[in-house]
Amino acid sequence: MEPLTLTTERVIALVVVVLNVVAAILYSKVSQKVGIVAGSALLLSLPGLAIIWFRDALGATAFDRGVMRESPPLFVDVIGWLFLVALPIIFLGGFLP
């Protein structure tokens, strides 16, 4: 799959990133500086977005005893969505009311 083609999964992932940033801005009680809060939420969302966006390339980089082996795409997807949804909640959750 081309890295620049927009699939339904990639569009949903981008929407989740925007929702993470908006939720962090709306519910932050630690810092009133919007740029710091939005930047933190965006940076915490980027690993999950990258895993989802480059699923095929990341799935082909697994090695098993020196032999190249592909990871199951579903496994890579689950890890990407966990990073995208859970990482901002875990790190920013302590700062929210």
Backbone as XML, in Angstrom:
<?xml version="1.0"?>
<chain id="A" units="angstrom">
  <residue number="1" name="MET">
    <atom name="N" x="0.846" y="-1.175" z="0.000"/>
    <atom name="CA" x="0.000" y="0.000" z="0.000"/>
    <atom name="C" x="0.894" y="1.242" z="0.000"/>
  </residue>
  <residue number="2" name="GLU">
    <atom name="N" x="0.518" y="2.202" z="-0.766"/>
    <atom name="CA" x="1.261" y="3.460" z="-0.848"/>
    <atom name="C" x="1.122" y="4.237" z="0.463"/>
  </residue>
  <residue number="3" name="PRO">
    <atom name="N" x="2.193" y="4.865" z="0.932"/>
    <atom name="CA" x="2.103" y="5.639" z="2.173"/>
    <atom name="C" x="1.195" y="6.862" z="2.077"/>
  </residue>
  <residue number="4" name="LEU">
    <atom name="N" x="0.949" y="7.360" z="0.867"/>
    <atom name="CA" x="0.151" y="8.574" z="0.729"/>
    <atom name="C" x="-1.315" y="8.323" z="0.402"/>
  </residue>
  <residue number="5" name="THR">
    <atom name="N" x="-1.710" y="7.081" z="0.197"/>
    <atom name="CA" x="-3.116" y="6.805" z="-0.093"/>
    <atom name="C" x="-3.915" y="6.833" z="1.205"/>
  </residue>
  <residue number="6" name="LEU">
    <atom name="N" x="-5.065" y="7.451" z="1.142"/>
    <atom name="CA" x="-5.916" y="7.543" z="2.323"/>
    <atom name="C" x="-6.938" y="6.420" z="2.300"/>
  </residue>
  <residue number="7" name="THR">
    <atom name="N" x="-6.814" y="5.523" z="3.251"/>
    <atom name="CA" x="-7.797" y="4.467" z="3.421"/>
    <atom name="C" x="-8.736" y="4.878" z="4.553"/>
  </residue>
  <residue number="8" name="THR">
    <atom name="N" x="-9.781" y="4.117" z="4.736"/>
    <atom name="CA" x="-10.739" y="4.420" z="5.805"/>
    <atom name="C" x="-10.055" y="4.362" z="7.165"/>
  </residue>
  <residue number="9" name="GLU">
    <atom name="N" x="-9.198" y="3.380" z="7.354"/>
    <atom name="CA" x="-8.508" y="3.233" z="8.633"/>
    <atom name="C" x="-7.587" y="4.421" z="8.912"/>
  </residue>
  <residue number="10" name="ARG">
    <atom name="N" x="-6.914" y="4.906" z="7.899"/>
    <atom name="CA" x="-6.015" y="6.046" z="8.081"/>
    <atom name="C" x="-6.789" y="7.327" z="8.372"/>
  </residue>
  <residue number="11" name="VAL">
    <atom name="N" x="-7.920" y="7.512" z="7.725"/>
    <atom name="CA" x="-8.746" y="8.693" z="7.991"/>
    <atom name="C" x="-9.284" y="8.651" z="9.416"/>
  </residue>
  <residue number="12" name="ILE">
    <atom name="N" x="-9.727" y="7.482" z="9.854"/>
    <atom name="CA" x="-10.219" y="7.346" z="11.234"/>
    <atom name="C" x="-9.098" y="7.612" z="12.224"/>
  </residue>
  <residue number="13" name="ALA">
    <atom name="N" x="-7.892" y="7.134" z="11.922"/>
    <atom name="CA" x="-6.755" y="7.383" z="12.808"/>
    <atom name="C" x="-6.449" y="8.879" z="12.889"/>
  </residue>
  <residue number="14" name="LEU">
    <atom name="N" x="-6.521" y="9.581" z="11.765"/>
    <atom name="CA" x="-6.302" y="11.030" z="11.793"/>
    <atom name="C" x="-7.378" y="11.745" z="12.608"/>
  </residue>
  <residue number="15" name="VAL">
    <atom name="N" x="-8.620" y="11.285" z="12.505"/>
    <atom name="CA" x="-9.712" y="11.867" z="13.291"/>
    <atom name="C" x="-9.474" y="11.629" z="14.780"/>
  </residue>
  <residue number="16" name="VAL">
    <atom name="N" x="-8.987" y="10.445" z="15.140"/>
    <atom name="CA" x="-8.700" y="10.147" z="16.545"/>
    <atom name="C" x="-7.579" y="11.052" z="17.064"/>
  </residue>
  <residue number="17" name="VAL">
    <atom name="N" x="-6.576" y="11.315" z="16.243"/>
    <atom name="CA" x="-5.500" y="12.222" z="16.653"/>
    <atom name="C" x="-6.056" y="13.622" z="16.914"/>
  </residue>
  <residue number="18" name="VAL">
    <atom name="N" x="-6.911" y="14.101" z="16.027"/>
    <atom name="CA" x="-7.519" y="15.421" z="16.224"/>
    <atom name="C" x="-8.374" y="15.426" z="17.493"/>
  </residue>
  <residue number="19" name="LEU">
    <atom name="N" x="-9.123" y="14.362" z="17.729"/>
    <atom name="CA" x="-9.931" y="14.277" z="18.947"/>
    <atom name="C" x="-9.061" y="14.233" z="20.199"/>
  </residue>
  <residue number="20" name="ASN">
    <atom name="N" x="-7.912" y="13.554" z="20.129"/>
    <atom name="CA" x="-6.984" y="13.543" z="21.264"/>
    <atom name="C" x="-6.503" y="14.948" z="21.585"/>
  </residue>
  <residue number="21" name="VAL">
    <atom name="N" x="-6.152" y="15.705" z="20.569"/>
    <atom name="CA" x="-5.655" y="17.066" z="20.774"/>
    <atom name="C" x="-6.766" y="17.969" z="21.323"/>
  </residue>
  <residue number="22" name="VAL">
    <atom name="N" x="-7.949" y="17.871" z="20.757"/>
    <atom name="CA" x="-9.072" y="18.706" z="21.219"/>
    <atom name="C" x="-9.454" y="18.351" z="22.650"/>
  </residue>
  <residue number="23" name="ALA">
    <atom name="N" x="-9.502" y="17.061" z="22.972"/>
    <atom name="CA" x="-9.843" y="16.652" z="24.339"/>
    <atom name="C" x="-8.792" y="17.124" z="25.329"/>
  </residue>
  <residue number="24" name="ALA">
    <atom name="N" x="-7.526" y="17.062" z="24.950"/>
    <atom name="CA" x="-6.470" y="17.531" z="25.849"/>
    <atom name="C" x="-6.585" y="19.026" z="26.090"/>
  </residue>
  <residue number="25" name="ILE">
    <atom name="N" x="-6.917" y="19.785" z="25.052"/>
    <atom name="CA" x="-7.075" y="21.236" z="25.215"/>
    <atom name="C" x="-8.275" y="21.564" z="26.096"/>
  </residue>
  <residue number="26" name="LEU">
    <atom name="N" x="-9.384" y="20.875" z="25.871"/>
    <atom name="CA" x="-10.607" y="21.186" z="26.609"/>
    <atom name="C" x="-10.540" y="20.780" z="28.077"/>
  </residue>
  <residue number="27" name="TYR">
    <atom name="N" x="-9.890" y="19.660" z="28.375"/>
    <atom name="CA" x="-9.943" y="19.120" z="29.723"/>
    <atom name="C" x="-8.658" y="19.296" z="30.524"/>
  </residue>
  <residue number="28" name="SER">
    <atom name="N" x="-7.702" y="20.036" z="30.006"/>
    <atom name="CA" x="-6.447" y="20.221" z="30.734"/>
    <atom name="C" x="-6.650" y="21.179" z="31.894"/>
  </residue>
  <residue number="29" name="LYS">
    <atom name="N" x="-6.155" y="20.775" z="33.053"/>
    <atom name="CA" x="-6.214" y="21.669" z="34.204"/>
    <atom name="C" x="-4.814" y="22.008" z="34.712"/>
  </residue>
  <residue number="30" name="VAL">
    <atom name="N" x="-3.787" y="21.423" z="34.098"/>
    <atom name="CA" x="-2.423" y="21.670" z="34.537"/>
    <atom name="C" x="-1.865" y="22.942" z="33.925"/>
  </residue>
  <residue number="31" name="SER">
    <atom name="N" x="-1.987" y="23.070" z="32.622"/>
    <atom name="CA" x="-1.403" y="24.213" z="31.926"/>
    <atom name="C" x="-2.479" y="24.922" z="31.121"/>
  </residue>
  <residue number="32" name="GLN">
    <atom name="N" x="-2.494" y="26.209" z="31.223"/>
    <atom name="CA" x="-3.447" y="26.989" z="30.435"/>
    <atom name="C" x="-2.870" y="27.379" z="29.085"/>
  </residue>
  <residue number="33" name="LYS">
    <atom name="N" x="-1.625" y="27.015" z="28.842"/>
    <atom name="CA" x="-0.998" y="27.297" z="27.555"/>
    <atom name="C" x="-1.442" y="26.246" z="26.558"/>
  </residue>
  <residue number="34" name="VAL">
    <atom name="N" x="-2.212" y="26.671" z="25.593"/>
    <atom name="CA" x="-2.820" y="25.756" z="24.630"/>
    <atom name="C" x="-1.762" y="25.037" z="23.800"/>
  </residue>
  <residue number="35" name="GLY">
    <atom name="N" x="-0.699" y="25.725" z="23.447"/>
    <atom name="CA" x="0.336" y="25.130" z="22.605"/>
    <atom name="C" x="1.036" y="23.956" z="23.264"/>
  </residue>
  <residue number="36" name="ILE">
    <atom name="N" x="1.305" y="24.060" z="24.546"/>
    <atom name="CA" x="1.982" y="22.981" z="25.265"/>
    <atom name="C" x="1.076" y="21.761" z="25.370"/>
  </residue>
  <residue number="37" name="VAL">
    <atom name="N" x="-0.169" y="21.986" z="25.709"/>
    <atom name="CA" x="-1.115" y="20.882" z="25.859"/>
    <atom name="C" x="-1.376" y="20.215" z="24.512"/>
  </residue>
  <residue number="38" name="ALA">
    <atom name="N" x="-1.619" y="21.005" z="23.480"/>
    <atom name="CA" x="-1.884" y="20.453" z="22.152"/>
    <atom name="C" x="-0.657" y="19.730" z="21.616"/>
  </residue>
  <residue number="39" name="GLY">
    <atom name="N" x="0.512" y="20.296" z="21.829"/>
    <atom name="CA" x="1.739" y="19.649" z="21.370"/>
    <atom name="C" x="1.996" y="18.340" z="22.072"/>
  </residue>
  <residue number="40" name="SER">
    <atom name="N" x="1.731" y="18.297" z="23.368"/>
    <atom name="CA" x="1.909" y="17.051" z="24.120"/>
    <atom name="C" x="0.963" y="15.965" z="23.614"/>
  </residue>
  <residue number="41" name="ALA">
    <atom name="N" x="-0.279" y="16.315" z="23.415"/>
    <atom name="CA" x="-1.255" y="15.335" z="22.928"/>
    <atom name="C" x="-0.895" y="14.860" z="21.519"/>
  </residue>
  <residue number="42" name="LEU">
    <atom name="N" x="-0.443" y="15.775" z="20.686"/>
    <atom name="CA" x="-0.049" y="15.403" z="19.329"/>
    <atom name="C" x="1.167" y="14.486" z="19.345"/>
  </residue>
  <residue number="43" name="LEU">
    <atom name="N" x="2.172" y="14.816" z="20.147"/>
    <atom name="CA" x="3.368" y="13.979" z="20.207"/>
    <atom name="C" x="3.077" y="12.596" z="20.780"/>
  </residue>
  <residue number="44" name="LEU">
    <atom name="N" x="2.145" y="12.512" z="21.723"/>
    <atom name="CA" x="1.785" y="11.208" z="22.272"/>
    <atom name="C" x="0.954" y="10.387" z="21.296"/>
  </residue>
  <residue number="45" name="SER">
    <atom name="N" x="0.306" y="11.031" z="20.343"/>
    <atom name="CA" x="-0.505" y="10.320" z="19.356"/>
    <atom name="C" x="0.298" y="9.868" z="18.139"/>
  </residue>
  <residue number="46" name="LEU">
    <atom name="N" x="1.445" y="10.483" z="17.912"/>
    <atom name="CA" x="2.218" y="10.175" z="16.710"/>
    <atom name="C" x="2.731" y="8.734" z="16.610"/>
  </residue>
  <residue number="47" name="PRO">
    <atom name="N" x="3.195" y="8.089" z="17.691"/>
    <atom name="CA" x="3.647" y="6.700" z="17.521"/>
    <atom name="C" x="2.537" y="5.768" z="17.025"/>
  </residue>
  <residue number="48" name="GLY">
    <atom name="N" x="1.363" y="5.890" z="17.582"/>
    <atom name="CA" x="0.246" y="5.055" z="17.135"/>
    <atom name="C" x="-0.151" y="5.353" z="15.703"/>
  </residue>
  <residue number="49" name="LEU">
    <atom name="N" x="-0.155" y="6.628" z="15.351"/>
    <atom name="CA" x="-0.481" y="7.016" z="13.983"/>
    <atom name="C" x="0.552" y="6.469" z="13.007"/>
  </residue>
  <residue number="50" name="ALA">
    <atom name="N" x="1.813" y="6.511" z="13.379"/>
    <atom name="CA" x="2.864" y="5.987" z="12.499"/>
    <atom name="C" x="2.746" y="4.468" z="12.332"/>
  </residue>
  <residue number="51" name="ILE">
    <atom name="N" x="2.410" y="3.774" z="13.396"/>
    <atom name="CA" x="2.248" y="2.317" z="13.298"/>
    <atom name="C" x="1.081" y="1.974" z="12.383"/>
  </residue>
  <residue number="52" name="ILE">
    <atom name="N" x="-0.019" y="2.698" z="12.510"/>
    <atom name="CA" x="-1.175" y="2.442" z="11.654"/>
    <atom name="C" x="-0.870" y="2.843" z="10.211"/>
  </residue>
  <residue number="53" name="TRP">
    <atom name="N" x="-0.213" y="3.967" z="10.030"/>
    <atom name="CA" x="0.040" y="4.488" z="8.692"/>
    <atom name="C" x="1.017" y="3.597" z="7.915"/>
  </residue>
  <residue number="54" name="PHE">
    <atom name="N" x="2.040" y="3.087" z="8.591"/>
    <atom name="CA" x="3.072" y="2.280" z="7.933"/>
    <atom name="C" x="3.001" y="0.817" z="8.359"/>
  </residue>
  <residue number="55" name="ARG">
    <atom name="N" x="1.806" y="0.283" z="8.456"/>
    <atom name="CA" x="1.568" y="-1.085" z="8.904"/>
    <atom name="C" x="2.299" y="-2.107" z="8.052"/>
  </residue>
  <residue number="56" name="ASP">
    <atom name="N" x="2.245" y="-1.963" z="6.745"/>
    <atom name="CA" x="2.860" y="-2.947" z="5.859"/>
    <atom name="C" x="4.376" y="-2.964" z="6.001"/>
  </residue>
  <residue number="57" name="ALA">
    <atom name="N" x="4.978" y="-1.813" z="6.075"/>
    <atom name="CA" x="6.431" y="-1.749" z="6.214"/>
    <atom name="C" x="6.889" y="-2.282" z="7.565"/>
  </residue>
  <residue number="58" name="LEU">
    <atom name="N" x="6.141" y="-1.987" z="8.618"/>
    <atom name="CA" x="6.516" y="-2.472" z="9.944"/>
    <atom name="C" x="6.260" y="-3.969" z="10.100"/>
  </residue>
  <residue number="59" name="GLY">
    <atom name="N" x="5.272" y="-4.488" z="9.418"/>
    <atom name="CA" x="4.979" y="-5.912" z="9.501"/>
    <atom name="C" x="6.014" y="-6.777" z="8.803"/>
  </residue>
  <residue number="60" name="ALA">
    <atom name="N" x="6.747" y="-6.208" z="7.879"/>
    <atom name="CA" x="7.733" y="-6.980" z="7.115"/>
    <atom name="C" x="9.118" y="-6.934" z="7.730"/>
  </residue>
  <residue number="61" name="THR">
    <atom name="N" x="9.287" y="-6.307" z="8.876"/>
    <atom name="CA" x="10.623" y="-6.158" z="9.448"/>
    <atom name="C" x="10.909" y="-7.108" z="10.589"/>
  </residue>
  <residue number="62" name="ALA">
    <atom name="N" x="10.087" y="-8.111" z="10.801"/>
    <atom name="CA" x="10.303" y="-9.046" z="11.905"/>
    <atom name="C" x="11.300" y="-10.125" z="11.497"/>
  </residue>
  <residue number="63" name="PHE">
    <atom name="N" x="12.124" y="-10.537" z="12.435"/>
    <atom name="CA" x="13.087" y="-11.601" z="12.195"/>
    <atom name="C" x="12.811" y="-12.749" z="13.145"/>
  </residue>
  <residue number="64" name="ASP">
    <atom name="N" x="12.957" y="-13.957" z="12.653"/>
    <atom name="CA" x="12.825" y="-15.148" z="13.476"/>
    <atom name="C" x="14.065" y="-16.001" z="13.238"/>
  </residue>
  <residue number="65" name="ARG">
    <atom name="N" x="14.994" y="-15.961" z="14.174"/>
    <atom name="CA" x="16.258" y="-16.687" z="14.058"/>
    <atom name="C" x="17.017" y="-16.323" z="12.788"/>
  </residue>
  <residue number="66" name="GLY">
    <atom name="N" x="17.058" y="-15.058" z="12.489"/>
    <atom name="CA" x="17.812" y="-14.565" z="11.351"/>
    <atom name="C" x="17.100" y="-14.644" z="10.020"/>
  </residue>
  <residue number="67" name="VAL">
    <atom name="N" x="15.880" y="-15.159" z="10.001"/>
    <atom name="CA" x="15.133" y="-15.287" z="8.758"/>
    <atom name="C" x="14.024" y="-14.241" z="8.758"/>
  </residue>
  <residue number="68" name="MET">
    <atom name="N" x="13.922" y="-13.500" z="7.647"/>
    <atom name="CA" x="12.890" y="-12.462" z="7.546"/>
    <atom name="C" x="11.517" y="-13.101" z="7.538"/>
  </residue>
  <residue number="69" name="ARG">
    <atom name="N" x="10.647" y="-12.606" z="8.394"/>
    <atom name="CA" x="9.285" y="-13.119" z="8.513"/>
    <atom name="C" x="8.333" y="-11.971" z="8.695"/>
  </residue>
  <residue number="70" name="GLU">
    <atom name="N" x="7.167" y="-12.062" z="8.096"/>
    <atom name="CA" x="6.177" y="-10.993" z="8.245"/>
    <atom name="C" x="5.345" y="-11.207" z="9.499"/>
  </residue>
  <residue number="71" name="SER">
    <atom name="N" x="5.027" y="-10.092" z="10.156"/>
    <atom name="CA" x="4.108" y="-10.136" z="11.288"/>
    <atom name="C" x="2.690" y="-10.094" z="10.753"/>
  </residue>
  <residue number="72" name="PRO">
    <atom name="N" x="1.754" y="-10.693" z="11.464"/>
    <atom name="CA" x="0.359" y="-10.627" z="11.024"/>
    <atom name="C" x="-0.130" y="-9.176" z="11.021"/>
  </residue>
  <residue number="73" name="PRO">
    <atom name="N" x="-0.794" y="-8.737" z="9.948"/>
    <atom name="CA" x="-1.269" y="-7.346" z="9.881"/>
    <atom name="C" x="-2.223" y="-6.978" z="11.011"/>
  </residue>
  <residue number="74" name="LEU">
    <atom name="N" x="-3.031" y="-7.937" z="11.455"/>
    <atom name="CA" x="-3.962" y="-7.668" z="12.543"/>
    <atom name="C" x="-3.202" y="-7.341" z="13.832"/>
  </residue>
  <residue number="75" name="PHE">
    <atom name="N" x="-2.118" y="-8.040" z="14.071"/>
    <atom name="CA" x="-1.299" y="-7.803" z="15.258"/>
    <atom name="C" x="-0.702" y="-6.397" z="15.235"/>
  </residue>
  <residue number="76" name="VAL">
    <atom name="N" x="-0.196" y="-5.982" z="14.093"/>
    <atom name="CA" x="0.373" y="-4.641" z="13.957"/>
    <atom name="C" x="-0.724" y="-3.591" z="14.125"/>
  </residue>
  <residue number="77" name="ASP">
    <atom name="N" x="-1.905" y="-3.852" z="13.578"/>
    <atom name="CA" x="-3.034" y="-2.923" z="13.737"/>
    <atom name="C" x="-3.432" y="-2.758" z="15.199"/>
  </residue>
  <residue number="78" name="VAL">
    <atom name="N" x="-3.527" y="-3.855" z="15.915"/>
    <atom name="CA" x="-3.927" y="-3.794" z="17.326"/>
    <atom name="C" x="-2.915" y="-2.988" z="18.128"/>
  </residue>
  <residue number="79" name="ILE">
    <atom name="N" x="-1.640" y="-3.208" z="17.881"/>
    <atom name="CA" x="-0.621" y="-2.439" z="18.594"/>
    <atom name="C" x="-0.725" y="-0.958" z="18.246"/>
  </residue>
  <residue number="80" name="GLY">
    <atom name="N" x="-0.949" y="-0.643" z="16.979"/>
    <atom name="CA" x="-1.087" y="0.757" z="16.568"/>
    <atom name="C" x="-2.273" y="1.431" z="17.232"/>
  </residue>
  <residue number="81" name="TRP">
    <atom name="N" x="-3.418" y="0.754" z="17.275"/>
    <atom name="CA" x="-4.603" y="1.352" z="17.896"/>
    <atom name="C" x="-4.439" y="1.470" z="19.411"/>
  </residue>
  <residue number="82" name="LEU">
    <atom name="N" x="-3.747" y="0.508" z="20.033"/>
    <atom name="CA" x="-3.487" y="0.638" z="21.471"/>
    <atom name="C" x="-2.610" y="1.860" z="21.746"/>
  </residue>
  <residue number="83" name="PHE">
    <atom name="N" x="-1.579" y="2.036" z="20.929"/>
    <atom name="CA" x="-0.734" y="3.206" z="21.093"/>
    <atom name="C" x="-1.507" y="4.492" z="20.847"/>
  </residue>
  <residue number="84" name="LEU">
    <atom name="N" x="-2.340" y="4.494" z="19.827"/>
    <atom name="CA" x="-3.065" y="5.711" z="19.459"/>
    <atom name="C" x="-4.105" y="6.102" z="20.499"/>
  </residue>
  <residue number="85" name="VAL">
    <atom name="N" x="-4.776" y="5.133" z="21.073"/>
    <atom name="CA" x="-5.852" y="5.437" z="22.015"/>
    <atom name="C" x="-5.355" y="5.430" z="23.459"/>
  </residue>
  <residue number="86" name="ALA">
    <atom name="N" x="-4.566" y="4.442" z="23.837"/>
    <atom name="CA" x="-4.202" y="4.277" z="25.240"/>
    <atom name="C" x="-3.062" y="5.187" z="25.688"/>
  </residue>
  <residue number="87" name="LEU">
    <atom name="N" x="-2.091" y="5.438" z="24.844"/>
    <atom name="CA" x="-0.937" y="6.230" z="25.262"/>
    <atom name="C" x="-1.313" y="7.650" z="25.702"/>
  </residue>
  <residue number="88" name="PRO">
    <atom name="N" x="-2.110" y="8.395" z="24.931"/>
    <atom name="CA" x="-2.511" y="9.726" z="25.427"/>
    <atom name="C" x="-3.366" y="9.655" z="26.697"/>
  </residue>
  <residue number="89" name="ILE">
    <atom name="N" x="-4.197" y="8.639" z="26.818"/>
    <atom name="CA" x="-5.033" y="8.510" z="28.015"/>
    <atom name="C" x="-4.171" y="8.230" z="29.242"/>
  </residue>
  <residue number="90" name="ILE">
    <atom name="N" x="-3.187" y="7.370" z="29.091"/>
    <atom name="CA" x="-2.328" y="7.022" z="30.227"/>
    <atom name="C" x="-1.500" y="8.218" z="30.672"/>
  </residue>
  <residue number="91" name="PHE">
    <atom name="N" x="-0.857" y="8.899" z="29.722"/>
    <atom name="CA" x="0.025" y="9.993" z="30.095"/>
    <atom name="C" x="-0.715" y="11.276" z="30.432"/>
  </residue>
  <residue number="92" name="LEU">
    <atom name="N" x="-1.766" y="11.587" z="29.699"/>
    <atom name="CA" x="-2.495" y="12.824" z="29.970"/>
    <atom name="C" x="-3.621" y="12.617" z="30.965"/>
  </residue>
  <residue number="93" name="GLY">
    <atom name="N" x="-3.957" y="11.375" z="31.264"/>
    <atom name="CA" x="-5.065" y="11.086" z="32.173"/>
    <atom name="C" x="-4.826" y="11.610" z="33.572"/>
  </residue>
  <residue number="94" name="GLY">
    <atom name="N" x="-3.582" y="11.633" z="34.012"/>
    <atom name="CA" x="-3.281" y="12.159" z="35.330"/>
    <atom name="C" x="-3.425" y="13.660" z="35.428"/>
  </residue>
  <residue number="95" name="PHE">
    <atom name="N" x="-3.449" y="14.323" z="34.276"/>
    <atom name="CA" x="-3.554" y="15.780" z="34.262"/>
    <atom name="C" x="-4.981" y="16.259" z="34.016"/>
  </residue>
  <residue number="96" name="LEU">
    <atom name="N" x="-5.881" y="15.328" z="33.739"/>
    <atom name="CA" x="-7.256" y="15.705" z="33.458"/>
    <atom name="C" x="-8.096" y="15.577" z="34.722"/>
  </residue>
  <residue number="97" name="PRO">
    <atom name="N" x="-9.204" y="16.281" z="34.812"/>
    <atom name="CA" x="-10.034" y="16.217" z="36.026"/>
    <atom name="C" x="-10.681" y="14.867" z="36.200"/>
  </residue>
</chain>
